[in-house]
Amino acid sequence: MLGNTMIKRGVILNVPFSEKDEAKELGARWDPDLRKWFVPAGKDTRPFSRWLPEKKENN
């Protein structure tokens, strides 16, 4: 999908600490091993668009 942003449980997000509560309210989950927030597999990622990693351009 977006490089290494997919994990078995969903899509990894780049959520600043100050925005963690908002991401959690939208349904994001915390992965304690990766120490990252993620959108669970099967859940719509559109509400999380501002935290999705940018796509890398292939040159």
C-alpha positions as CSV (number, residue, x, y, z in Angstrom):
1,M,0.0,0.0,0.0
2,L,2.1,3.0,1.2
3,G,5.5,1.5,1.6
4,N,6.1,0.0,5.0
5,T,2.9,1.6,6.5
6,M,0.9,-1.6,6.4
7,I,1.1,-4.1,9.3
8,K,-1.0,-7.2,9.8
9,R,-3.4,-5.3,12.0
10,G,-3.9,-2.3,9.8
11,V,-2.3,1.0,8.5
12,I,0.3,2.8,10.6
13,L,-0.3,6.5,11.4
14,N,2.0,9.4,12.2
15,V,0.1,10.8,15.2
16,P,1.8,13.5,17.3
17,F,1.4,12.9,21.1
18,S,-0.7,16.1,21.3
19,E,-3.3,14.5,18.9
20,K,-3.4,11.0,20.3
21,D,-6.7,11.4,22.0
22,E,-8.4,12.6,18.8
23,A,-7.0,9.7,16.8
24,K,-8.2,7.3,19.6
25,E,-11.7,8.8,19.5
26,L,-11.8,8.1,15.7
27,G,-10.9,4.5,16.3
28,A,-7.1,4.3,16.0
29,R,-5.4,1.7,18.1
30,W,-1.9,1.8,19.8
31,D,0.7,-0.8,18.9
32,P,3.0,-1.0,22.0
33,D,5.7,-3.0,20.2
34,L,6.0,-0.5,17.3
35,R,5.0,2.4,19.6
36,K,2.8,3.7,16.8
37,W,-0.9,4.4,16.3
38,F,-2.7,2.4,13.5
39,V,-6.0,2.2,11.7
40,P,-7.4,-1.3,12.3
41,A,-7.6,-3.5,9.2
42,G,-11.0,-3.1,7.4
43,K,-11.6,0.4,8.9
44,D,-12.0,3.4,6.6
45,T,-8.8,5.4,6.6
46,R,-10.3,8.7,5.3
47,P,-10.9,10.1,8.8
48,F,-7.2,9.6,9.5
49,S,-5.9,11.2,6.3
50,R,-3.9,13.9,8.1
51,W,-1.9,11.2,9.9
52,L,-1.3,8.9,7.0
53,P,2.3,8.8,5.8
54,E,3.0,10.6,2.5
55,K,3.5,8.4,-0.5
56,K,7.1,8.1,-1.7
57,E,7.7,9.1,-5.3
58,N,9.6,6.5,-7.4
59,N,12.3,8.2,-9.6
